[in-house]
Amino acid sequence: MNSIDTKTTSPALGRPITVEPGTFPETIWNEQVAWIDRVPRVVAMAALLFSVLFLWWAVHYFEVVSRIILPSPAEVARDIVVVGKNILSSGYMLAALWMTTKEVLWGFAFAIAIGFSLGVLVGETSFGERAVLPYLVAIDTMPKVAFAPLFLAWLGFGIASKVALAAFIATFPIVVGTAAGLHAADENARMLFRTLGASRWQTLVRMKIPTGLPQIFTGLKIGAVGVMAGAITAEFLGGGKGFGELIRVAASQLQTPRVFSLILYLSVLGFLLFWTVILIERRLVFWHRSSVAGIDDRR
């Protein structure tokens, strides 16, 4: 007797499949992916950039906003070239960019040192969690820009006040990330270290910190973004010789193409700092994959 093939439709594949009599088809799991998620990253980023530039050009062309306030993309592109030539020729903008870079790097370094220390205090001690953390949360909820005049009065109009405000803004995310990372250790691992007679310091260094590195680096990435805002805000309010001062002067003279071009170069600086943290994370936390900021290499 000839076997008769039976055809059925797979809900996962959406097409007919052949099933032999007396047998059962295998369950096939096929995750449905939206069409927008199948678009290559380069294509998606280019399309988004083109859409933003087209919308910008349309707003400028039809004068939805005054052309004095909103320049065209072409005007900004020409000024980007002018600023770039000044930087490459070691002009005054290179000195201003270097000053802002120093403020950002020093502020981030102090934020890492202070934030990691406070994070260990909060994550490792009941005193830190019950007494110190509420004050840190209260300070973080305050408008940090309001502290800028205080830093200027205490530290003067030099680089110290800019570094202080930059570190002040970037510290709290590092504190939270460090404390969360120290609490991320598995209870079985904690019990194993106690069974082996490890000291509190050994448990912290050899188990809790390595296990909590993903959370710690999350705090560092958030801090790397915030430190830029702190440095530029301090330059706006306290003068100085960095890009923030150049932006303030250009805005006061309605040189909006120059404002846009300087902001673009500052975004490049912030982008480089952010991706430096990501590259270090990839080397130290190679066993952990994250999809934030395109870190996941599986796509």
C-alpha positions as CSV (number, residue, x, y, z in Angstrom):
1,M,0.0,0.0,0.0
2,N,1.4,3.3,-1.0
3,S,1.9,5.8,1.7
4,I,-0.1,9.0,1.2
5,D,1.6,12.3,2.0
6,T,-0.3,14.7,4.1
7,K,0.2,18.4,3.7
8,T,-0.3,20.8,6.5
9,T,0.6,24.5,7.0
10,S,3.2,25.5,9.5
11,P,2.1,28.6,11.4
12,A,5.7,29.5,12.0
13,L,6.9,29.2,8.4
14,G,3.7,30.3,6.8
15,R,4.0,27.6,4.0
16,P,2.8,24.0,3.5
17,I,5.0,21.2,4.8
18,T,4.8,17.4,4.0
19,V,4.1,15.0,6.8
20,E,4.3,11.2,6.5
21,P,1.3,9.3,7.9
22,G,1.9,8.0,11.4
23,T,4.5,10.7,12.1
24,F,4.4,14.0,13.8
25,P,6.0,17.1,12.4
26,E,8.7,18.7,14.4
27,T,7.9,21.9,16.2
28,I,9.7,24.7,14.4
29,W,10.3,27.9,16.2
30,N,10.8,30.9,13.9
31,E,11.0,34.3,15.6
32,Q,9.1,36.9,13.7
33,V,11.3,39.9,13.1
34,A,9.8,43.3,12.1
35,W,10.9,44.6,8.7
36,I,12.4,47.7,10.3
37,D,14.7,45.4,12.3
38,R,15.9,43.7,9.2
39,V,17.3,46.9,7.6
40,P,21.1,47.0,7.8
41,R,22.5,49.4,10.3
42,V,24.4,51.5,7.8
43,V,21.2,51.9,5.6
44,A,19.1,52.7,8.6
45,M,21.6,55.3,9.9
46,A,22.0,56.9,6.4
47,A,18.2,57.1,5.9
48,L,17.7,58.7,9.3
49,L,20.4,61.2,8.7
50,F,19.0,62.1,5.2
51,S,15.5,62.5,6.7
52,V,16.8,64.9,9.4
53,L,18.8,66.9,6.9
54,F,15.8,67.1,4.5
55,L,13.5,68.2,7.3
56,W,16.1,70.8,8.4
57,W,16.4,72.1,4.8
58,A,12.7,72.3,4.4
59,V,12.2,74.3,7.6
60,H,15.0,76.7,6.4
61,Y,13.8,77.0,2.8
62,F,10.1,77.7,3.7
63,E,11.2,80.0,6.5
64,V,9.2,78.2,9.2
65,V,12.0,79.5,11.5
66,S,13.9,82.7,10.7
67,R,16.9,82.1,8.6
68,I,18.9,84.2,11.0
69,I,18.3,81.8,13.8
70,L,18.3,78.5,11.7
71,P,21.0,78.3,9.0
72,S,20.8,75.9,6.1
73,P,22.7,72.6,6.2
74,A,25.0,73.9,3.5
75,E,25.9,76.9,5.6
76,V,26.7,74.7,8.5
77,A,28.8,72.4,6.3
78,R,30.9,75.3,5.1
79,D,31.5,76.5,8.6
80,I,32.4,73.0,9.7
81,V,35.2,73.0,7.1
82,V,36.3,76.5,8.3
83,V,36.5,75.3,11.9
84,G,38.3,72.1,10.8
85,K,40.9,74.0,8.9
86,N,41.5,76.3,11.9
87,I,42.0,73.2,14.1
88,L,44.3,71.5,11.7
89,S,46.4,74.7,11.2
90,S,46.9,74.9,15.0
91,G,44.8,78.0,15.3
92,Y,43.0,79.4,18.3
93,M,40.3,76.8,18.0
94,L,42.7,73.9,18.6
95,A,43.8,75.5,21.9
96,A,40.1,75.9,22.8
97,L,39.3,72.3,21.9
98,W,42.3,71.1,23.9
99,M,41.2,73.1,26.9
100,T,37.7,71.6,26.8
101,T,39.2,68.1,26.3
102,K,41.4,68.6,29.5
103,E,38.3,69.7,31.5
104,V,36.3,66.6,30.3
105,L,39.1,64.1,30.9
106,W,40.0,65.5,34.3
107,G,36.4,65.7,35.3
108,F,35.8,62.1,34.2
109,A,38.8,60.9,36.0
110,F,37.7,62.5,39.3
111,A,34.1,61.2,38.7
112,I,35.4,57.7,38.4
113,A,37.6,57.9,41.5
114,I,34.9,59.5,43.7
115,G,32.0,57.5,42.2
116,F,33.7,54.1,42.5
117,S,34.7,54.8,46.1
118,L,31.2,55.9,47.1
119,G,29.7,53.0,45.2
120,V,31.8,50.5,47.1
121,L,30.8,52.3,50.4
122,V,27.1,52.1,49.5
123,G,27.3,48.6,48.1
124,E,29.4,47.0,50.8
125,T,28.3,48.6,54.0
126,S,25.0,49.1,55.7
127,F,26.2,52.5,56.8
128,G,26.7,53.6,53.2
129,E,23.3,52.2,52.1
130,R,21.3,53.6,55.0
131,A,23.1,56.9,55.7
132,V,25.1,57.9,52.7
133,L,22.9,56.9,49.8
134,P,19.9,59.1,50.8
135,Y,22.1,62.2,50.8
136,L,23.5,61.2,47.4
137,V,20.0,60.8,46.0
138,A,18.9,64.1,47.5
139,I,21.9,65.9,45.9
140,D,21.4,64.3,42.6
141,T,17.8,65.4,42.4
142,M,18.8,69.0,42.7
143,P,19.4,71.0,39.5
144,K,23.1,70.7,39.1
145,V,23.4,73.8,37.0
146,A,22.5,75.8,40.1
147,F,25.8,74.6,41.7
148,A,27.9,76.2,38.9
149,P,28.0,79.7,40.6
150,L,29.1,78.0,43.8
151,F,32.0,76.2,42.1
152,L,33.0,79.4,40.4
153,A,33.0,81.3,43.8
154,W,34.9,78.5,45.5
155,L,37.4,77.6,42.8
156,G,37.6,80.7,40.6
157,F,37.2,81.1,36.9
158,G,40.0,78.7,35.9
159,I,39.9,75.1,34.8
160,A,39.3,73.9,38.4
161,S,35.7,75.0,38.5
162,K,34.9,73.4,35.2
163,V,36.5,70.1,36.2
164,A,34.6,70.2,39.5
165,L,31.2,70.7,37.8
166,A,31.9,68.1,35.2
167,A,32.9,65.6,37.9
168,F,29.9,66.5,40.0
169,I,27.4,65.7,37.2
170,A,29.1,62.4,36.2
171,T,29.6,61.0,39.6
172,F,26.2,59.8,40.6
173,P,25.6,57.3,37.7
174,I,29.0,55.7,38.6
175,V,28.0,55.4,42.2
176,V,24.7,53.7,41.3
177,G,26.4,51.4,38.7
178,T,29.1,50.3,41.1
179,A,26.6,49.7,44.0
180,A,24.3,47.7,41.7
181,G,27.3,45.7,40.4
182,L,28.4,44.7,43.8
183,H,24.9,43.4,44.6
184,A,24.8,41.4,41.3
185,A,26.9,38.5,42.6
186,D,25.1,35.2,42.9
187,E,24.3,33.9,46.4
188,N,25.9,30.6,45.6
189,A,29.2,32.3,44.7
190,R,29.0,34.3,48.0
191,M,28.5,31.1,50.0
192,L,31.4,29.4,48.2
193,F,33.7,32.2,49.1
194,R,32.5,32.1,52.7
195,T,33.1,28.4,52.8
196,L,36.6,28.8,51.5
197,G,37.3,31.3,54.3
198,A,37.9,34.3,52.0
199,S,38.1,37.6,53.7
200,R,35.8,40.5,52.9
201,W,38.5,42.2,50.8
202,Q,39.2,39.0,48.8
203,T,35.5,38.5,48.2
204,L,35.2,42.1,47.0
205,V,38.2,42.1,44.7
206,R,38.0,38.5,43.3
207,M,34.3,38.0,43.1
208,K,32.0,41.0,43.5
209,I,33.9,43.5,41.3
210,P,34.5,41.1,38.4
211,T,30.9,39.9,38.5
212,G,29.6,43.5,38.7
213,L,31.7,44.9,35.8
214,P,28.7,45.1,33.4
215,Q,26.8,47.3,35.8
216,I,29.9,49.4,36.6
217,F,30.5,50.0,32.9
218,T,26.9,51.0,32.5
219,G,27.4,53.7,35.0
220,L,30.7,54.8,33.4
221,K,29.0,55.1,30.0
222,I,26.2,57.3,31.5
223,G,28.9,59.4,33.3
224,A,30.9,59.8,30.0
225,V,27.9,61.5,28.5
226,G,27.1,63.7,31.5
227,V,30.7,64.9,32.0
228,M,30.5,66.8,28.6
229,A,27.4,68.7,29.8
230,G,29.1,69.7,33.0
231,A,32.2,71.1,31.4
232,I,30.3,73.1,28.7
233,T,27.8,74.4,31.2
234,A,30.6,75.7,33.4
235,E,32.2,77.4,30.4
236,F,28.9,79.0,29.5
237,L,28.5,80.5,33.0
238,G,32.1,81.0,34.0
239,G,33.9,81.9,30.8
240,G,37.2,80.3,30.1
241,K,39.1,79.4,26.9
242,G,37.3,76.3,25.7
243,F,34.7,75.6,23.1
244,G,31.8,76.5,25.5
245,E,33.1,80.1,25.5
246,L,33.4,80.1,21.7
247,I,29.8,78.9,21.4
248,R,28.6,81.6,23.8
249,V,30.4,84.4,21.9
250,A,29.1,83.1,18.5
251,A,25.6,82.9,19.8
252,S,25.7,86.4,21.2
253,Q,26.7,87.6,17.6
254,L,24.0,85.4,16.0
255,Q,26.6,83.4,14.2
256,T,24.4,80.3,14.2
257,P,26.4,78.3,11.6
258,R,29.4,78.6,13.9
259,V,27.3,77.5,16.9
260,F,26.2,74.4,15.0
261,S,29.7,73.5,13.8
262,L,31.2,73.9,17.3
263,I,28.5,71.7,18.8
264,L,29.2,69.1,16.1
265,Y,32.9,69.0,17.1
266,L,31.9,68.7,20.8
267,S,29.7,65.8,19.9
268,V,32.6,64.1,18.2
269,L,34.6,64.6,21.4
270,G,31.9,63.1,23.5
271,F,31.4,60.3,21.0
272,L,35.1,59.4,21.3
273,L,35.0,59.3,25.1
274,F,31.9,57.2,25.1
275,W,33.4,54.7,22.6
276,T,36.6,54.6,24.5
277,V,34.7,53.3,27.5
278,I,32.9,50.8,25.3
279,L,36.2,49.5,23.9
280,I,37.7,49.1,27.4
281,E,34.5,47.2,28.4
282,R,34.9,44.9,25.4
283,R,38.4,44.0,26.5
284,L,37.6,43.6,30.2
285,V,34.1,42.2,30.1
286,F,34.5,40.0,27.0
287,W,32.2,37.4,28.4
288,H,29.2,39.7,28.6
289,R,27.3,41.0,25.6
290,S,25.2,44.1,25.6
291,S,23.0,45.6,22.9
292,V,23.3,49.2,24.1
293,A,24.9,51.5,21.6
294,G,25.4,48.7,19.1
295,I,27.8,46.7,21.4
296,D,26.3,43.4,20.5
297,D,28.3,42.1,17.6
298,R,25.9,39.4,16.7
299,R,23.9,41.7,14.5
